[in-house]
């Protein structure tokens, strides 16, 4: 079984964009959503999550704003921009094409 880092390499941006397509969230909520929706198969390391969020923000795909969280603490909440919604669609299409290609290879010869 591949290590978690291997599974997430190259897909973390896509997963973050997908989570944010459902609405704004803070880093903790993004990580928990990925973990829950994957039925705990994917664990998001915060050492990877926050640099990815910064990259996505630098690309203009997400925007961040400080807000009070449900635990009454200041947290940065992230939301998709219009460019981010477009990029989420691009990432989804690429992922579907990659899954189809691997499925073809892994199927019967």
DSSP file (Angstrom, degrees, kcal/mol; ACC not computed):
  #  RESIDUE AA STRUCTURE BP1 BP2  ACC     N-H-->O    O-->H-N    N-H-->O    O-->H-N    TCO  KAPPA ALPHA  PHI   PSI    X-CA   Y-CA   Z-CA
    1    1 A X              0   0    0      0, 0.0     0, 0.0     0, 0.0     0, 0.0   0.000 360.0 360.0 360.0 130.6    0.0    0.0    0.0
    2    2 A X        -     0   0    0      1,-0.1     2,-0.0     2,-0.1     5,-0.0  -0.280 360.0-100.8 -66.0 153.6    1.5    3.4   -0.9
    3    3 A X     >  -     0   0    0      1,-0.1     4,-1.7     4,-0.0     3,-0.4  -0.339  33.3-108.5 -68.5 157.3    2.2    5.9    1.8
    4    4 A X  H  > S+     0   0    0      1,-0.2     4,-2.1     2,-0.2     5,-0.2   0.894 119.4  55.6 -54.2 -44.2   -0.3    8.7    2.4
    5    5 A X  H  > S+     0   0    0      1,-0.2     4,-1.5     2,-0.2    -1,-0.2   0.884 106.1  51.8 -59.6 -38.2    2.1   11.3    0.9
    6    6 A X  H  4 S+     0   0    0     -3,-0.4    -1,-0.2     1,-0.2    -2,-0.2   0.892 109.0  50.2 -65.0 -38.9    2.4    9.2   -2.3
    7    7 A X  H  < S+     0   0    0     -4,-1.7    -2,-0.2     1,-0.2    -1,-0.2   0.878 116.0  41.4 -66.0 -37.8   -1.4    9.1   -2.6
    8    8 A X  H >X S+     0   0    0     -4,-2.1     3,-2.6    -5,-0.2     4,-1.5   0.638  81.8 119.4 -87.9 -14.3   -1.8   12.9   -2.1
    9    9 A X  T 3< S-     0   0    0     -4,-1.5    -3,-0.0     1,-0.3    -4,-0.0  -0.323  93.7  -0.7 -56.1 119.0    1.2   13.9   -4.3
   10   10 A X  T 34 S+     0   0    0     -2,-0.1    -1,-0.3     1,-0.1     4,-0.2   0.373 125.6  72.8  84.0  -6.1   -0.3   16.0   -7.1
   11   11 A X  T <>  +     0   0    0     -3,-2.6     4,-2.5     2,-0.1     5,-0.2   0.550  66.9  85.7-115.8 -11.3   -3.9   15.7   -5.8
   12   12 A X  H  X S+     0   0    0     -4,-1.5     4,-2.6     1,-0.2     5,-0.2   0.913  90.6  51.3 -61.3 -43.3   -4.0   17.8   -2.7
   13   13 A X  H  > S+     0   0    0      1,-0.2     4,-2.5     2,-0.2    -1,-0.2   0.932 111.4  48.7 -57.2 -45.3   -4.8   21.0   -4.7
   14   14 A X  H  > S+     0   0    0      1,-0.2     4,-2.3     2,-0.2    -2,-0.2   0.912 111.3  49.2 -61.5 -43.9   -7.6   19.2   -6.5
   15   15 A X  H  X S+     0   0    0     -4,-2.5     4,-2.4     2,-0.2    -1,-0.2   0.901 111.2  49.4 -64.8 -41.1   -9.1   17.9   -3.2
   16   16 A X  H  X S+     0   0    0     -4,-2.6     4,-2.6     2,-0.2    -2,-0.2   0.938 111.6  48.7 -62.9 -47.1   -9.0   21.3   -1.6
   17   17 A X  H  X S+     0   0    0     -4,-2.5     4,-1.0     1,-0.2    -2,-0.2   0.891 111.1  51.2 -60.6 -39.1  -10.7   23.0   -4.6
   18   18 A X  H  < S+     0   0    0     -4,-2.3     3,-0.5     2,-0.2     4,-0.4   0.925 110.2  48.1 -65.0 -44.3  -13.3   20.3   -4.5
   19   19 A X  H >< S+     0   0    0     -4,-2.4     3,-1.5     1,-0.2    -2,-0.2   0.929 111.9  50.0 -61.3 -44.6  -14.0   20.8   -0.8
   20   20 A X  H >< S+     0   0    0     -4,-2.6     3,-1.3     1,-0.3    60,-0.5   0.669  92.9  74.9 -71.7 -15.2  -14.3   24.5   -1.3
   21   21 A X  T 3< S+     0   0    0     -4,-1.0    -1,-0.3    -3,-0.5    -2,-0.2   0.702  94.3  54.7 -67.5 -16.1  -16.7   24.1   -4.2
   22   22 A X  T <  S-     0   0    0     -3,-1.5    -1,-0.3    -4,-0.4     2,-0.2   0.526 128.8 -70.9 -90.9  -8.1  -19.2   23.3   -1.5
   23   23 A X    <   -     0   0    0     -3,-1.3    -1,-0.4    -4,-0.2    55,-0.1  -0.706  68.9 -40.4 137.8 171.1  -18.6   26.5    0.4
   24   24 A X        +     0   0    0     -2,-0.2     2,-0.3    -3,-0.1    55,-0.2  -0.242  57.0 167.1 -67.2 153.4  -16.0   28.4    2.5
   25   25 A X  E     -A   78   0A   0     53,-1.8    53,-3.3    51,-0.0     2,-0.2  -0.982  31.6-117.7-159.8 156.1  -14.0   26.5    5.2
   26   26 A X  E  >  -A   77   0A   0     -2,-0.3     4,-2.4    51,-0.3     5,-0.2  -0.473  44.2 -94.8 -91.6 173.2  -11.0   26.9    7.4
   27   27 A X  H  > S+     0   0    0     49,-0.6     4,-2.5     1,-0.2     5,-0.2   0.887 124.5  50.5 -56.8 -44.1   -8.0   24.7    7.2
   28   28 A X  H  > S+     0   0    0      1,-0.2     4,-2.6     2,-0.2    -1,-0.2   0.924 111.8  48.1 -60.6 -44.8   -9.1   22.3    9.9
   29   29 A X  H  > S+     0   0    0      2,-0.2     4,-2.3     1,-0.2    -2,-0.2   0.871 110.1  52.3 -65.7 -37.0  -12.5   21.9    8.2
   30   30 A X  H  X S+     0   0    0     -4,-2.4     4,-2.2     2,-0.2    -2,-0.2   0.951 111.9  45.7 -62.3 -49.0  -10.9   21.3    4.9
   31   31 A X  H  X S+     0   0    0     -4,-2.5     4,-2.3     1,-0.2    13,-0.2   0.922 114.1  48.2 -60.8 -45.6   -8.7   18.5    6.3
   32   32 A X  H  X S+     0   0    0     -4,-2.6     4,-3.0     1,-0.2     5,-0.2   0.883 110.1  52.4 -64.8 -38.3  -11.6   16.9    8.2
   33   33 A X  H  X S+     0   0    0     -4,-2.3     4,-3.0     2,-0.2     5,-0.3   0.927 110.1  47.8 -64.2 -44.3  -13.8   17.0    5.2
   34   34 A X  H  X S+     0   0    0     -4,-2.2     4,-1.5     1,-0.2     8,-0.3   0.933 114.9  46.6 -61.0 -45.4  -11.2   15.2    3.0
   35   35 A X  H  <>S+     0   0    0     -4,-2.3     5,-3.7    -5,-0.2     6,-0.3   0.929 116.4  43.5 -63.2 -46.1  -10.7   12.6    5.8
   36   36 A X  H ><5S+     0   0    0     -4,-3.0     3,-1.6     3,-0.2    -2,-0.2   0.922 113.6  49.1 -67.9 -44.4  -14.4   12.0    6.3
   37   37 A X  H 3<5S+     0   0    0     -4,-3.0    -1,-0.2     1,-0.3    -2,-0.2   0.760 111.8  50.1 -70.1 -22.3  -15.4   11.9    2.7
   38   38 A X  T ><5S-     0   0    0     -4,-1.5     3,-1.4    -5,-0.3    -1,-0.3   0.339 116.6-116.2 -91.2   7.0  -12.5    9.4    2.0
   39   39 A X  T < 5S-     0   0    0     -3,-1.6    -3,-0.2     1,-0.3    -2,-0.1   0.902  71.3 -57.6  55.0  43.8  -13.7    7.3    4.9
   40   40 A X  T 3 <S+     0   0    0     -5,-3.7    -1,-0.3     2,-0.2    -4,-0.1   0.517 112.7 118.8  67.8   9.5  -10.4    8.0    6.7
   41   41 A X  S <  S+     0   0    0     -3,-1.4     2,-0.5    -6,-0.3    -2,-0.1   0.824  73.0  50.7 -70.9 -30.7   -8.4    6.6    3.8
   42   42 A X        -     0   0    0     -7,-0.3     2,-0.5    -8,-0.3    -2,-0.2  -0.941  68.6-169.5-113.2 126.4   -6.7   10.0    3.2
   43   43 A X        -     0   0    0     -2,-0.5     2,-0.7    -5,-0.0   -35,-0.1  -0.963  16.4-141.7-113.0 126.4   -5.2   11.8    6.1
   44   44 A X        -     0   0    0     -2,-0.5     2,-0.4   -13,-0.2    -9,-0.1  -0.796   9.1-143.5 -95.4 118.6   -4.2   15.4    5.4
   45   45 A X    >>  -     0   0    0     -2,-0.7     4,-2.3     1,-0.1     3,-2.0  -0.664   8.5-141.8 -78.3 126.5   -0.9   16.5    7.0
   46   46 A X  H 3> S+     0   0    0     -2,-0.4     4,-1.7     1,-0.3     5,-0.3   0.769 101.3  66.1 -63.0 -23.7   -1.1   20.1    8.1
   47   47 A X  H 34 S+     0   0    0      1,-0.2    -1,-0.3     2,-0.2     4,-0.2   0.694 112.1  34.1 -69.0 -18.0    2.5   20.6    7.0
   48   48 A X  H <> S+     0   0    0     -3,-2.0     4,-1.7     2,-0.1    -2,-0.2   0.729 113.2  60.4-100.0 -33.8    1.2   20.0    3.4
   49   49 A X  H  X S+     0   0    0     -4,-2.3     4,-2.4     1,-0.2     5,-0.2   0.939 103.1  46.4 -63.9 -50.9   -2.2   21.6    3.7
   50   50 A X  H  X S+     0   0    0     -4,-1.7     4,-2.1     1,-0.2    -1,-0.2   0.879 111.7  49.5 -69.5 -37.9   -1.2   25.2    4.6
   51   51 A X  H  > S+     0   0    0     -5,-0.3     4,-2.2    -4,-0.2    -1,-0.2   0.896 111.9  51.2 -62.4 -36.5    1.5   25.5    1.9
   52   52 A X  H  X S+     0   0    0     -4,-1.7     4,-2.7     2,-0.2    -2,-0.2   0.911 108.5  50.9 -65.3 -41.6   -1.0   24.2   -0.6
   53   53 A X  H  X S+     0   0    0     -4,-2.4     4,-2.2     1,-0.2    -1,-0.2   0.904 110.0  50.0 -61.8 -40.6   -3.5   26.8    0.6
   54   54 A X  H  X S+     0   0    0     -4,-2.1     4,-2.5     2,-0.2    -1,-0.2   0.902 111.1  49.3 -64.2 -40.6   -0.9   29.5    0.2
   55   55 A X  H  X S+     0   0    0     -4,-2.2     4,-1.9     2,-0.2    -2,-0.2   0.925 111.2  48.8 -63.9 -44.4   -0.1   28.3   -3.4
   56   56 A X  H  <>S+     0   0    0     -4,-2.7     5,-2.2     1,-0.2     6,-0.9   0.885 112.7  48.2 -63.6 -38.1   -3.8   28.2   -4.3
   57   57 A X  H ><5S+     0   0    0     -4,-2.2     3,-1.2     4,-0.2    -1,-0.2   0.908 109.6  52.2 -67.7 -41.4   -4.2   31.7   -3.0
   58   58 A X  H 3<5S+     0   0    0     -4,-2.5    -2,-0.2     1,-0.3    -1,-0.2   0.831 107.4  53.6 -63.1 -32.0   -1.1   32.9   -4.9
   59   59 A X  T 3<5S-     0   0    0     -4,-1.9    -1,-0.3    -5,-0.2    -2,-0.2   0.577 115.9-117.9 -77.2  -9.7   -2.6   31.5   -8.1
   60   60 A X  T < 5S+     0   0    0     -3,-1.2    24,-0.4    -4,-0.4    23,-0.3   0.638  83.9 117.0  82.2  14.2   -5.8   33.4   -7.5
   61   61 A X  S   <S+     0   0    0     -5,-2.2    20,-2.1    -6,-0.2     2,-0.3   0.712  78.1  24.0 -88.6 -22.5   -7.9   30.3   -7.2
   62   62 A X  E     -B   80   0A   0     -6,-0.9     2,-0.3    18,-0.3    18,-0.2  -0.945  66.3-151.8-135.3 160.0   -9.0   30.9   -3.5
   63   63 A X  E     -B   79   0A   0     16,-2.5    16,-2.2    -2,-0.3     2,-0.3  -0.947  12.7-148.8-128.3 153.8   -9.3   33.9   -1.3
   64   64 A X  E     +B   78   0A   0     -2,-0.3     2,-0.3    14,-0.2    14,-0.2  -0.922  15.2 175.2-126.3 148.5   -8.9   34.0    2.5
   65   65 A X  E     -B   77   0A   0     12,-1.9    12,-3.1    -2,-0.3     2,-0.3  -0.988  33.7-112.0-149.2 143.1  -10.4   36.1    5.2
   66   66 A X  E     +B   76   0A   0     -2,-0.3     2,-0.3    10,-0.2    10,-0.2  -0.596  47.0 158.0 -76.2 133.8  -10.2   36.0    9.0
   67   67 A X  E     -B   75   0A   0      8,-2.7     8,-2.8    -2,-0.3     2,-0.5  -0.928  46.8 -92.0-145.7 168.2  -13.4   35.1   10.7
   68   68 A X  E     -B   74   0A   0     -2,-0.3     6,-0.2     6,-0.2     2,-0.0  -0.757  44.4-141.5 -85.7 129.4  -14.6   33.6   14.0
   69   69 A X    >   -     0   0    0      4,-3.5     3,-1.9    -2,-0.5    -1,-0.0  -0.208  30.7 -94.4 -82.8 177.0  -14.9   29.8   13.9
   70   70 A X  T 3  S+     0   0    0      1,-0.3    -1,-0.1     2,-0.1    -2,-0.0   0.686 127.7  58.1 -65.7 -17.6  -17.5   27.6   15.5
   71   71 A X  T 3  S-     0   0    0      2,-0.2    -1,-0.3     0, 0.0     3,-0.1   0.222 121.7-109.2 -95.7  13.7  -15.1   27.2   18.5
   72   72 A X  S <  S+     0   0    0     -3,-1.9     2,-0.3     1,-0.2    -2,-0.1   0.825  79.5 122.7  65.0  35.1  -15.1   31.0   18.9
   73   73 A X  S    S-     0   0    0     -6,-0.0    -4,-3.5     0, 0.0     2,-0.3  -0.893  70.8 -98.6-122.3 155.2  -11.5   31.5   17.7
   74   74 A X  E     + B   0  68A   0     -2,-0.3     2,-0.3    -6,-0.2    -6,-0.2  -0.552  51.5 166.8 -68.8 132.7  -10.0   33.5   14.9
   75   75 A X  E     - B   0  67A   0     -8,-2.8    -8,-2.7    -2,-0.3     2,-0.6  -0.994  39.5-113.2-146.8 149.1   -9.5   31.3   11.8
   76   76 A X  E     - B   0  66A   0     -2,-0.3   -49,-0.6   -10,-0.2     2,-0.4  -0.748  32.3-156.8 -83.9 123.5   -8.7   32.0    8.2
   77   77 A X  E     -AB  26  65A   0    -12,-3.1   -12,-1.9    -2,-0.6     2,-0.4  -0.865   4.8-151.4-103.4 136.3  -11.6   30.9    6.0
   78   78 A X  E     +AB  25  64A   0    -53,-3.3   -53,-1.8    -2,-0.4     2,-0.3  -0.834  14.9 178.5-110.4 143.5  -11.0   30.0    2.4
   79   79 A X  E     - B   0  63A   0    -16,-2.2   -16,-2.5    -2,-0.4     2,-0.1  -0.985  32.0-103.8-141.0 149.8  -13.4   30.4   -0.5
   80   80 A X  E     - B   0  62A   0    -60,-0.5   -18,-0.3    -2,-0.3     2,-0.2  -0.444  28.7-146.7 -70.2 144.5  -13.1   29.7   -4.2
   81   81 A X     >  -     0   0    0    -20,-2.1     4,-2.2    -2,-0.1     5,-0.2  -0.487  36.9 -95.8 -93.4 175.8  -12.8   32.6   -6.6
   82   82 A X  H  > S+     0   0    0      1,-0.2     4,-1.9     2,-0.2     5,-0.1   0.914 130.9  49.8 -59.4 -42.1  -14.3   32.5  -10.1
   83   83 A X  H  > S+     0   0    0    -23,-0.3     4,-2.5     1,-0.2    -1,-0.2   0.860 108.6  54.0 -64.5 -34.5  -10.9   31.4  -11.4
   84   84 A X  H  > S+     0   0    0    -24,-0.4     4,-2.5     2,-0.2    -2,-0.2   0.874 105.3  52.0 -67.5 -38.2  -10.9   28.7   -8.7
   85   85 A X  H  X S+     0   0    0     -4,-2.2     4,-1.6     2,-0.2    -1,-0.2   0.914 111.9  47.2 -63.2 -41.6  -14.3   27.3   -9.8
   86   86 A X  H  X S+     0   0    0     -4,-1.9     4,-1.9     1,-0.2    -2,-0.2   0.927 112.4  49.1 -63.9 -45.0  -13.0   27.1  -13.3
   87   87 A X  H  X S+     0   0    0     -4,-2.5     4,-3.1     1,-0.2     5,-0.2   0.861 104.9  58.5 -64.4 -36.5   -9.8   25.4  -12.1
   88   88 A X  H  X S+     0   0    0     -4,-2.5     4,-2.4     1,-0.2    -1,-0.2   0.904 107.1  48.4 -59.2 -40.6  -11.8   22.9  -10.0
   89   89 A X  H  X S+     0   0    0     -4,-1.6     4,-2.2     2,-0.2    -2,-0.2   0.897 111.4  49.4 -65.3 -40.6  -13.5   21.8  -13.2
   90   90 A X  H  X S+     0   0    0     -4,-1.9     4,-2.4     2,-0.2    -2,-0.2   0.936 112.7  47.3 -62.2 -47.2  -10.2   21.5  -15.0
   91   91 A X  H  X S+     0   0    0     -4,-3.1     4,-2.6     1,-0.2    -2,-0.2   0.896 110.8  52.1 -62.3 -41.1   -8.7   19.4  -12.2
   92   92 A X  H  X S+     0   0    0     -4,-2.4     4,-2.5    -5,-0.2    -1,-0.2   0.919 110.7  47.8 -62.3 -44.1  -11.9   17.2  -12.0
   93   93 A X  H  X S+     0   0    0     -4,-2.2     4,-2.2     2,-0.2    -2,-0.2   0.913 112.2  49.0 -63.6 -43.3  -11.7   16.5  -15.8
   94   94 A X  H  X S+     0   0    0     -4,-2.4     4,-2.4     2,-0.2    -2,-0.2   0.920 111.7  49.5 -61.5 -43.4   -7.9   15.7  -15.6
   95   95 A X  H  X S+     0   0    0     -4,-2.6     4,-2.8     1,-0.2     5,-0.2   0.930 110.2  49.9 -63.6 -45.2   -8.5   13.4  -12.6
   96   96 A X  H  X S+     0   0    0     -4,-2.5     4,-2.1     1,-0.2    -1,-0.2   0.888 111.6  48.9 -61.5 -39.4  -11.4   11.5  -14.4
   97   97 A X  H  X S+     0   0    0     -4,-2.2     4,-2.2     2,-0.2    -1,-0.2   0.897 112.2  48.7 -66.3 -40.4   -9.2   11.1  -17.5
   98   98 A X  H  X S+     0   0    0     -4,-2.4     4,-2.6     2,-0.2     5,-0.2   0.915 111.1  49.6 -66.5 -42.8   -6.3    9.8  -15.4
   99   99 A X  H  X S+     0   0    0     -4,-2.8     4,-2.6     1,-0.2    -2,-0.2   0.913 111.4  49.7 -62.3 -42.5   -8.6    7.3  -13.5
  100  100 A X  H  X S+     0   0    0     -4,-2.1     4,-2.1    -5,-0.2    -1,-0.2   0.917 111.1  49.3 -62.2 -43.2  -10.0    6.1  -16.8
  101  101 A X  H  X S+     0   0    0     -4,-2.2     4,-1.9     2,-0.2    -2,-0.2   0.930 113.2  45.5 -63.6 -45.3   -6.5    5.6  -18.2
  102  102 A X  H  X S+     0   0    0     -4,-2.6     4,-2.7     1,-0.2    -1,-0.2   0.894 110.5  54.9 -65.9 -38.6   -5.3    3.7  -15.2
  103  103 A X  H  X S+     0   0    0     -4,-2.6     4,-1.3    -5,-0.2    -1,-0.2   0.900 107.0  51.0 -60.0 -41.3   -8.5    1.6  -15.1
  104  104 A X  H  < S+     0   0    0     -4,-2.1    -1,-0.2     1,-0.2    -2,-0.2   0.912 112.9  45.4 -61.9 -42.4   -7.8    0.6  -18.7
  105  105 A X  H  < S+     0   0    0     -4,-1.9    -2,-0.2     1,-0.2    -1,-0.2   0.896 114.8  46.9 -68.7 -40.2   -4.2   -0.5  -17.9
  106  106 A X  H  < S+     0   0    0     -4,-2.7    -1,-0.2    -5,-0.1    -2,-0.2   0.638  98.0  90.4 -79.7 -14.6   -5.3   -2.4  -14.7
  107  107 A X  S  < S-     0   0    0     -4,-1.3    -3,-0.1    -5,-0.2    -4,-0.0  -0.034  97.1 -56.9 -72.4-179.4   -8.1   -4.2  -16.5
  108  108 A X              0   0    0      1,-0.1    -1,-0.2     0, 0.0    -2,-0.0  -0.295 360.0 360.0 -61.3 143.8   -7.9   -7.5  -18.2
  109  109 A X              0   0    0     -3,-0.1    -1,-0.1     0, 0.0    -2,-0.0   0.465 360.0 360.0 -76.7 360.0   -5.3   -7.7  -21.0
